[in-house]
Amino acid sequence: MIEVRGFCPSIHQPMRERDGLLVRIQLPTGEITTDQAHLIADAAESIGCETLELTNRANLQLRGLDEAGSAILRDRLIEAGLAQTDPAAEAVRGVLVNPTAGLDPTELLDLRPLARALDRLLTDTPALHHLPAKLGFRLDGGGRFALGMRPAAFGLVAESDTVLRLWLGEQPTDLLCRPGEAVAMAARLLERYLAITETDAVRRRPGAVADELLETLNRHPRFRGDDEGKTLRPGSHVQRPISETGLLYIAATVPAGRLTPVTLRTIGDIAQSFGSGVVRLSPWRLILLPDIRPSDGADVAAGLALHGLATRADDPWAGLVPCVGRRGCAASATDTLADAAVLARRLAGLLDHPLHLDISGCAKGCARRGPADAALIGTENGMYEMRIGGDIVGEFPADAAVDQLVRLAQDFAADRPIAESFAGYYRRIGAIHG
């Protein structure tokens, strides 16, 4: 039986890590304003927090706090309206939406209004506060930056500009609804899920009780898509007209997803000076600044790069994903952040696109985000198990693992056919440098 385990850190329930307490700020649309960026940065500095992180659900978290600092942060966030007073209401906030919603001319629907409405449903309905904190909604309006298979218990995915399809985990269902019906459907879905799993010692994931959930909703004609949505199938996207605003959004990778309070404040200032005073976070450790005039694009990119963000499409940090490693996690035996920094430096300029490299400090694989060109997975003896395209290559000390990847990348850059993948190249040459 698949179960929901553990909890997600929040402002009311921090998680204790090796480097102190970890507190997460939930952002239902992945957006903060310049003023909010300043508030978070100021609060972090006042309690001695030096590191903020972007999460894979487009939230922000602060590391290395003590009990007193955590309480101060909680009170300031609640006062600013960035968190709920009720711990149970805060715990169930889990809504992820496309980071380019409303900006991408190829999207089908801007689902930010639905994200806000679902957040209100979750926080304002006491009965739903019994939901496991690790459940969440993935709202995918399609387009260039579709969310794809980002982990979520429930999904509402645009099939056209008038129809959403319900997903349970990674599986599409036959249930369709219009955007205006989505909150009502979600409410009934969640109520039924709680009823079905009421006697579970640990509530099962929705996918494990899919038949019972769908049977309930199928009895309600308004949720069956009996009209124009009936013939739609998952992935049958259509394209919307291209926007004529003439404005840009500038994206930049936050190396290792980690930034200082000073950097967060500066990003907010750049957003205010050149855009609309809004910073968007993404599940891919990117920040986006919308509403930038084309004439200001180079200046914005230069300002972000000056503060350590990666603004070039070929920057290795755009593909490098390390977990926090032994600096912050007791389960890790390797310094993933240091090893990722060495890899980024040595891979710079080798390829015209970044390799997708995951670096995890232990077998839990917290850095994994799906298929990768290569992965380094820490072992109990402080070594790395190297995998390329899913194939186990061997076990190496950290410096040797970095050397192997760099040398293979050098060969790949020099010898590969244009359409060959990194994993395909490795399998073809069938060798690791001695």
C-alpha positions as CSV (number, residue, x, y, z in Angstrom):
1,M,0.0,0.0,0.0
2,I,1.4,3.5,-1.0
3,E,1.3,5.8,2.0
4,V,2.0,9.4,2.7
5,R,4.8,9.6,5.2
6,G,6.5,12.3,7.2
7,F,5.6,16.0,7.1
8,C,6.5,19.1,5.2
9,P,8.2,21.9,7.2
10,S,6.2,25.1,7.7
11,I,6.4,28.3,9.6
12,H,4.6,26.6,12.5
13,Q,6.4,23.2,12.3
14,P,10.0,23.7,11.4
15,M,12.1,20.7,10.5
16,R,15.3,20.1,12.4
17,E,18.3,19.6,10.1
18,R,22.0,19.3,10.8
19,D,22.5,23.1,10.3
20,G,19.5,24.1,12.4
21,L,15.8,24.5,11.8
22,L,14.3,24.6,8.3
23,V,11.3,26.8,7.8
24,R,9.3,26.9,4.5
25,I,7.2,29.8,3.2
26,Q,4.3,28.6,1.0
27,L,3.6,30.7,-2.1
28,P,0.4,29.5,-3.9
29,T,1.3,31.2,-7.2
30,G,5.1,31.2,-6.8
31,E,5.1,35.0,-6.7
32,I,6.4,37.6,-4.3
33,T,6.4,41.4,-4.7
34,T,9.4,43.6,-4.1
35,D,8.0,44.6,-0.8
36,Q,7.6,41.0,0.3
37,A,11.2,40.2,-0.9
38,H,12.4,43.0,1.3
39,L,10.4,41.8,4.2
40,I,11.7,38.2,4.0
41,A,15.3,39.4,3.5
42,D,15.0,41.8,6.4
43,A,13.5,39.1,8.7
44,A,16.2,36.6,7.7
45,E,19.0,39.0,8.5
46,S,17.4,40.0,11.8
47,I,17.5,36.4,13.0
48,G,20.9,35.6,11.6
49,C,19.8,33.5,8.7
50,E,22.3,33.5,5.9
51,T,20.7,31.0,3.4
52,L,17.4,30.9,1.6
53,E,16.5,28.2,-0.8
54,L,14.1,27.8,-3.8
55,T,12.2,24.5,-3.5
56,N,11.0,22.2,-6.2
57,R,7.4,23.4,-5.6
58,A,8.3,27.1,-6.2
59,N,8.3,28.0,-2.5
60,L,11.0,29.6,-0.3
61,Q,12.7,28.1,2.7
62,L,15.1,29.5,5.3
63,R,17.8,27.3,6.8
64,G,19.9,27.3,10.0
65,L,17.4,28.9,12.3
66,D,17.1,28.5,16.1
67,E,13.9,28.3,18.1
68,A,13.8,32.0,18.8
69,G,14.5,33.0,15.2
70,S,11.9,30.6,13.9
71,A,9.2,32.2,16.2
72,I,10.2,35.7,15.2
73,L,10.0,34.8,11.5
74,R,6.6,33.1,12.0
75,D,5.1,36.2,13.6
76,R,6.4,38.6,10.9
77,L,5.2,36.4,8.1
78,I,1.7,36.1,9.6
79,E,1.6,39.9,10.2
80,A,2.5,40.5,6.6
81,G,-0.2,38.1,5.3
82,L,2.3,35.6,3.9
83,A,1.2,32.8,6.2
84,Q,-1.8,31.6,8.1
85,T,-2.3,32.1,11.8
86,D,-3.8,28.6,12.1
87,P,-1.0,25.9,11.9
88,A,-3.5,23.4,10.4
89,A,-4.5,25.8,7.7
90,E,-0.9,26.6,6.8
91,A,0.0,22.9,6.7
92,V,-2.4,22.0,3.8
93,R,-1.3,24.8,1.5
94,G,0.2,23.0,-1.5
95,V,-0.6,24.5,-4.9
96,L,1.8,24.6,-7.8
97,V,1.2,26.5,-11.0
98,N,3.2,27.3,-14.2
99,P,5.8,29.9,-13.4
100,T,5.1,31.6,-16.7
101,A,1.3,31.7,-16.2
102,G,-0.1,34.8,-17.9
103,L,3.2,35.4,-19.7
104,D,3.6,32.5,-22.1
105,P,1.8,33.2,-25.4
106,T,1.6,29.4,-26.0
107,E,-0.3,28.6,-22.8
108,L,-3.9,27.4,-22.9
109,L,-5.0,29.0,-19.6
110,D,-3.6,31.3,-17.0
111,L,-4.4,29.2,-13.9
112,R,-3.2,31.7,-11.2
113,P,-6.8,32.7,-10.3
114,L,-7.6,29.1,-9.8
115,A,-4.4,28.6,-7.7
116,R,-5.6,31.5,-5.4
117,A,-9.1,30.1,-5.2
118,L,-7.8,26.6,-4.3
119,D,-5.5,28.1,-1.7
120,R,-8.6,29.8,-0.1
121,L,-10.6,26.6,-0.2
122,L,-7.8,24.7,1.6
123,T,-7.1,27.4,4.2
124,D,-10.7,28.5,4.9
125,T,-12.3,25.0,5.1
126,P,-11.6,23.4,8.5
127,A,-12.7,20.0,7.4
128,L,-9.9,20.0,4.8
129,H,-7.2,20.7,7.5
130,H,-7.1,16.9,8.1
131,L,-5.5,16.4,4.7
132,P,-1.9,15.1,4.8
133,A,0.5,18.0,4.3
134,K,2.4,16.2,1.5
135,L,-0.7,16.2,-0.8
136,G,-0.9,19.0,-3.2
137,F,-2.3,20.3,-6.5
138,R,-0.5,20.7,-9.8
139,L,-2.2,23.3,-12.0
140,D,-0.8,23.1,-15.5
141,G,-2.0,25.6,-18.1
142,G,0.2,24.2,-20.8
143,G,2.6,26.1,-23.0
144,R,6.4,26.2,-23.2
145,F,6.9,25.7,-19.5
146,A,4.3,23.1,-18.8
147,L,4.8,21.5,-15.4
148,G,4.8,18.0,-16.8
149,M,5.1,15.3,-14.2
150,R,6.0,17.5,-11.2
151,P,5.1,15.5,-8.1
152,A,1.5,16.2,-6.8
153,A,-1.3,14.0,-5.6
154,F,-3.9,15.9,-7.7
155,G,-3.6,17.6,-11.0
156,L,-5.8,19.9,-13.1
157,V,-4.3,20.2,-16.5
158,A,-5.6,22.4,-19.4
159,E,-6.9,20.4,-22.4
160,S,-8.1,23.6,-24.2
161,D,-8.8,27.1,-23.2
162,T,-12.2,26.0,-21.7
163,V,-11.5,22.5,-20.3
164,L,-9.4,21.0,-17.5
165,R,-8.7,17.3,-16.9
166,L,-8.3,15.8,-13.5
167,W,-5.1,13.8,-12.8
168,L,-4.4,11.6,-9.8
169,G,-0.7,11.5,-9.3
170,E,0.9,10.7,-12.7
171,Q,-2.3,9.3,-14.2
172,P,-4.9,11.2,-16.2
173,T,-8.5,10.4,-15.5
174,D,-11.6,10.8,-17.7
175,L,-13.0,13.6,-15.6
176,L,-13.2,17.0,-17.2
177,C,-14.5,20.3,-16.0
178,R,-14.6,24.0,-16.9
179,P,-12.3,26.3,-15.0
180,G,-15.3,27.8,-13.2
181,E,-16.2,24.4,-11.9
182,A,-12.8,23.4,-10.7
183,V,-13.0,24.6,-7.1
184,A,-16.3,22.8,-6.6
185,M,-14.9,19.6,-8.1
186,A,-11.8,19.9,-5.9
187,A,-13.9,20.4,-2.8
188,R,-16.0,17.3,-3.4
189,L,-12.8,15.3,-4.4
190,L,-11.0,16.2,-1.2
191,E,-14.1,15.6,1.0
192,R,-14.5,12.1,-0.5
193,Y,-10.8,11.3,-0.2
194,L,-10.9,12.1,3.6
195,A,-14.0,9.9,4.0
196,I,-12.5,7.0,2.1
197,T,-9.2,7.1,4.1
198,E,-10.7,8.1,7.5
199,T,-9.8,4.7,9.1
200,D,-6.3,4.4,7.6
201,A,-3.5,4.5,10.2
202,V,-1.6,6.6,7.6
203,R,-3.8,7.9,4.8
204,R,-3.2,6.3,1.4
205,R,-2.4,8.5,-1.6
206,P,-5.3,9.4,-3.9
207,G,-4.0,7.1,-6.6
208,A,-4.4,4.1,-4.3
209,V,-8.1,4.9,-3.9
210,A,-8.7,6.2,-7.4
211,D,-11.6,3.9,-8.2
212,E,-13.7,5.0,-5.2
213,L,-12.8,8.7,-5.8
214,L,-13.8,8.6,-9.4
215,E,-17.0,6.7,-8.8
216,T,-18.2,9.4,-6.6
217,L,-17.4,12.2,-9.0
218,N,-18.8,10.3,-12.0
219,R,-22.2,10.4,-10.4
220,H,-22.2,14.2,-10.9
221,P,-22.9,15.0,-14.6
222,R,-21.3,18.5,-14.3
223,F,-17.9,16.8,-13.7
224,R,-18.1,14.4,-16.6
225,G,-17.3,16.6,-19.5
226,D,-20.5,15.6,-21.4
227,D,-20.2,18.6,-23.8
228,E,-17.4,19.9,-26.0
229,G,-14.7,18.4,-23.8
230,K,-15.9,14.8,-24.4
231,T,-13.5,14.0,-27.2
232,L,-10.4,15.6,-25.7
233,R,-7.5,13.4,-24.7
234,P,-4.5,14.1,-22.4
235,G,-2.0,16.2,-24.2
236,S,-4.3,17.5,-27.0
237,H,-3.2,21.0,-26.6
238,V,-4.1,23.9,-28.9
239,Q,-2.1,27.1,-29.2
240,R,-3.4,30.5,-28.2
241,P,-2.6,33.7,-30.1
242,I,0.8,35.3,-29.4
243,S,0.7,38.2,-26.9
244,E,1.3,41.6,-28.3
245,T,2.5,43.4,-25.2
246,G,6.0,43.5,-26.5
247,L,7.3,43.0,-22.9
248,L,9.8,40.2,-21.9
249,Y,10.4,38.1,-18.9
250,I,14.0,37.5,-17.9
251,A,14.8,34.1,-16.3
252,A,17.9,33.3,-14.3
253,T,19.1,30.2,-12.5
254,V,19.8,30.4,-8.8
255,P,23.0,28.2,-8.4
256,A,22.1,25.2,-6.2
257,G,18.8,27.0,-5.5
258,R,20.5,28.9,-2.7
259,L,20.7,32.7,-2.2
260,T,21.4,35.2,0.5
261,P,19.1,37.7,2.0
262,V,21.1,40.4,0.2
263,T,20.6,38.7,-3.1
264,L,16.8,38.3,-2.6
265,R,16.5,41.9,-1.8
266,T,18.5,42.9,-4.8
267,I,16.4,40.7,-7.1
268,G,13.3,42.5,-5.7
269,D,14.9,45.9,-6.4
270,I,15.7,44.9,-10.0
271,A,12.1,43.7,-10.5
272,Q,10.9,47.1,-9.2
273,S,13.3,49.2,-11.2
274,F,12.8,47.4,-14.6
275,G,9.6,45.5,-14.3
276,S,6.3,45.4,-12.4
277,G,7.8,44.7,-9.0
278,V,7.0,41.0,-9.1
279,V,9.4,38.1,-8.7
280,R,8.3,34.6,-9.8
281,L,9.9,31.4,-8.5
282,S,9.9,28.1,-10.4
283,P,10.2,24.5,-9.5
284,W,13.5,24.4,-11.6
285,R,15.5,26.8,-9.3
286,L,14.8,29.6,-11.7
287,I,13.6,33.1,-10.9
288,L,11.6,35.1,-13.5
289,L,11.2,38.8,-13.7
290,P,8.1,39.7,-15.8
291,D,7.2,42.9,-17.7
292,I,10.7,43.9,-18.8
293,R,11.1,46.2,-21.8
294,P,13.3,44.7,-24.5
295,S,15.6,47.7,-24.3
296,D,16.2,46.9,-20.6
297,G,16.8,43.1,-21.0
298,A,20.6,43.2,-21.2
299,D,20.8,45.5,-18.1
300,V,18.5,43.2,-16.1
301,A,20.5,40.1,-17.1
302,A,23.8,41.9,-16.2
303,G,22.4,42.9,-12.8
304,L,21.3,39.4,-12.0
305,A,24.6,37.9,-13.1
306,L,26.5,40.5,-11.0
307,H,24.9,39.0,-7.9
308,G,25.7,35.4,-8.8
309,L,22.7,34.2,-10.8
310,A,23.2,32.3,-14.0
311,T,21.7,34.1,-17.0
312,R,23.3,32.2,-19.9
313,A,21.5,29.3,-21.4
314,D,24.7,27.3,-21.5
315,D,25.7,27.9,-17.9
316,P,26.3,24.5,-16.2
317,W,24.3,25.6,-13.2
318,A,21.2,25.6,-15.4
319,G,21.4,21.8,-15.3
320,L,23.1,21.1,-12.0
321,V,20.9,20.1,-9.1
322,P,22.6,19.2,-5.8
323,C,20.8,18.5,-2.6
324,V,22.1,20.3,0.5
325,G,24.5,17.4,1.4
326,R,26.3,17.0,4.7
327,R,26.3,20.7,5.4
328,G,22.6,20.5,6.3
329,C,21.5,16.9,6.3
330,A,22.6,14.2,8.7
331,A,21.9,11.5,6.2
332,S,24.5,12.7,3.7
333,A,28.2,11.7,3.8
334,T,29.3,14.0,0.9
335,D,29.6,17.7,0.4
336,T,27.3,17.9,-2.6
337,L,27.4,21.7,-2.7
338,A,31.1,21.9,-2.9
339,D,31.3,19.1,-5.5
340,A,28.6,20.8,-7.6
341,A,30.5,24.1,-7.5
342,V,33.7,22.3,-8.8
343,L,31.7,20.7,-11.6
344,A,30.1,23.9,-12.6
345,R,33.4,25.7,-12.8
346,R,35.1,22.9,-14.8
347,L,32.2,22.3,-17.2
348,A,31.9,26.0,-18.0
349,G,32.3,26.7,-21.7
350,L,32.4,23.0,-22.7
351,L,28.9,22.6,-24.2
352,D,26.4,24.8,-25.9
353,H,23.7,23.5,-23.5
354,P,24.0,22.3,-19.9
355,L,24.0,18.7,-18.9
356,H,21.3,17.6,-16.5
357,L,23.3,16.4,-13.5
358,D,21.8,15.4,-10.1
359,I,24.1,15.2,-7.1
360,S,22.5,13.6,-4.0
361,G,24.3,13.0,-0.7
362,C,22.6,9.7,0.0
363,A,20.5,6.9,-1.5
364,K,17.3,8.8,-0.8
365,G,18.2,10.9,-3.9
366,C,16.7,14.2,-2.8
367,A,18.2,15.9,-5.8
368,R,16.5,13.7,-8.3
369,R,13.9,15.4,-10.5
370,G,13.3,12.8,-13.2
371,P,15.5,11.5,-16.0
372,A,19.1,13.0,-15.9
373,D,22.1,12.8,-18.1
374,A,24.1,11.7,-15.1
375,A,23.7,11.4,-11.4
376,L,26.1,11.2,-8.4
377,I,24.6,9.4,-5.4
378,G,26.5,9.6,-2.1
379,T,27.3,6.3,-0.3
380,E,27.8,5.7,3.4
381,N,31.6,5.6,3.0
382,G,31.7,9.1,1.5
383,M,32.1,8.0,-2.1
384,Y,29.7,8.6,-5.0
385,E,27.9,6.0,-7.1
386,M,27.9,7.4,-10.6
387,R,25.0,6.7,-13.0
388,I,24.8,7.8,-16.6
389,G,21.4,7.6,-18.2
390,G,20.3,5.4,-15.3
391,D,23.2,2.9,-15.8
392,I,25.4,2.3,-12.8
393,V,29.0,3.1,-13.9
394,G,30.9,2.6,-10.6
395,E,31.8,4.1,-7.3
396,F,34.4,6.8,-7.0
397,P,35.8,9.3,-4.5
398,A,34.3,12.8,-5.0
399,D,37.3,14.2,-6.9
400,A,37.6,11.2,-9.2
401,A,33.8,11.3,-9.9
402,V,34.1,14.9,-10.9
403,D,37.1,14.2,-13.1
404,Q,35.3,11.3,-14.8
405,L,32.3,13.5,-15.6
406,V,34.4,16.4,-16.9
407,R,36.5,14.2,-19.1
408,L,33.5,12.5,-20.5
409,A,31.9,15.8,-21.2
410,Q,35.0,17.0,-23.0
411,D,34.9,13.9,-25.2
412,F,31.2,14.3,-25.7
413,A,31.6,17.9,-26.8
414,A,34.4,17.0,-29.3
415,D,33.2,13.7,-30.8
416,R,29.4,13.3,-30.5
417,P,27.0,13.3,-33.5
418,I,24.7,16.3,-33.4
419,A,21.6,14.3,-32.2
420,E,23.3,12.0,-29.8
421,S,22.5,12.2,-26.1
422,F,25.1,12.2,-23.3
423,A,23.9,8.8,-22.1
424,G,23.8,7.5,-25.7
425,Y,27.4,8.7,-26.2
426,Y,28.6,6.9,-23.1
427,R,26.9,3.7,-24.1
428,R,28.4,3.9,-27.5
429,I,32.0,4.4,-26.4
430,G,31.5,2.1,-23.4
431,A,34.4,3.3,-21.4
432,I,35.3,5.4,-18.3
433,H,38.7,7.1,-18.1
434,G,41.2,5.3,-16.0
